[in-house]
């Protein structure tokens, strides 16, 4: 990024007609990004017959000579990148078309930015605290955040100061977690936003539980009985409403968690709940739900009503339907598991 700065400097030599103080507008790159060279920018207010620049940096010199420069056109003069050198002096001499000359010497200071990348593989969204923690490869000082809701409506747009990296950095956001569907975040190493490295990413903290009537299965069976299909049809109608509302913002994924009571062997219950979750997922798919579906069997590990072992509790024989762009977050109470795709 180029930080444009106006320099008030003393004219070291004026020959012929005196030049005005604003005849040369100068700028520099204060935070050269990765693979970017340090540079001086010169924009003459009047036509220049000859422009000569000598840049001294780190014991080396770079000489530039240009002729016939039009007024108002920015010229760039760059020198070799050396991370060990962050100071230069530019000596400038300009001869204008009307015969005026201006000469000046300008000190230039700059800081090289480290490359910045973001790792989302272990991103953690704390919905209650409205924070998102990601891993970054360099220190970051600023986050530009856009929060988007249903039907791509922008809910909030703001810039916040952050401190973190390399390593984890916590990014705060605002809004009702039920409304914020997508976060578009740009992290910057420079707090001013005028230079340095930056990295942009999107993340969805959005997550919904789908209220529903539980499907009742026969003992130790996983087939969907015809009498239970109206329950699933009502769920399917709700899911279509969710797709219509949010599907143009994020890829809506359905997660189905099968659960059992504590009667029987724990390992068997886990397999039974997995089969039942798959049966529900298959029914929804064959009846018109075309979004991604994932399922898992938790057996007796997600009891709605805590009981001792061997207790026949109907409220624990259930399935949970959840939608989001990412797997259920820790705040949902659902453990992280290798969800199976249908």
C-alpha positions, 0 to 999 in steps of 0.5 A: 500500500502507498502512503501519500505524504506531503513533505515540507522541505527547504529548497536547497538551491533555486536557480532562475525563476523561484519554484513554488513550494508545492511544485513537487508532491512527494510520497513514499511506501512506508510499509513495503509489503512482501516482495515490494520494493521501497519507492519514492513517488514524485508528482510535479505540479508543472511540466518538468523538462528534467528530473534527476534523483539520487537515492542513498540507502545502506551505503549504496546509490541509485541514480534516476534521470527522466525528461519531459514529464507532464504535470500531474502525472505520478512517477515512481522510483524504486530501489533494491529491497534489503530488509536490513536497511530501512532508511534512505536519503533522496536528493532531488533536482527538478528543472521545469519547462519554464526554466525554474529549478528546485533542489531538495534532500528528503530523508525516507524511513520505512518498515518492511512488513512480514508476509501474513497468512491465516490458518482457519483449520483450528478456528474457534467461534465463541458465539456467546462472547462473539469472538473468532480465534484464528492462527496468523503468521505475523503480528496483526494490529487491525481487523476490518470486519463486515457482518452479513445476514440473511439474503446478503444484507450487510448488518455491520461494518467496522474496524477494530484494533486487535493484538496477536500473532504470530499464533492465535489472534482473537477477532471480536464481532457484533450482532445477534449470533442468530442473525450474523451469517457470514463474517468477512474479515481483513487482518492487517499488520499496520494499525493505520491500514495504510501499509503493511501486509494484509490477509482476508478470509470469510468465516460463518459463526452462524448455527441453528437448531431445527425444532422438530417432532422426534421420530419414534423407532421400533425397539432396536430398529432403524427403519422409518415407519410410515406413521412417522413420515409426517414428522419428517415432512414438517422438518423438511418444510422447515429446512427448505425455508432455511435454504431459501433464507440463507442459502445465497450467503453460505453453503447450508449444511445439515447435521443430524445427531442420533441419540439413544437411552441407556438401555443396552450395551453402549457400543451397540447403542452408538451403532444403533443411533448412527443407523437411525441418523442415517435413515433420517438423512436418507429420507430427507434426501429422497424427499427433496432436500438437496443440501449437504447432509452429515450424520453421526451416532452419539448413542447414550453420550448426549442424554437429554435427561440424565439417567443411570445405566439401563433406564428406559427414558423416551426423551433420550431416544431422539435425533438433533437437527442442526444447520450451519456453514461449519460443524456444530461449535463447542457452544452447541454442546455437541462434541467434535466428531468425524461427521459422515457425509451422506 
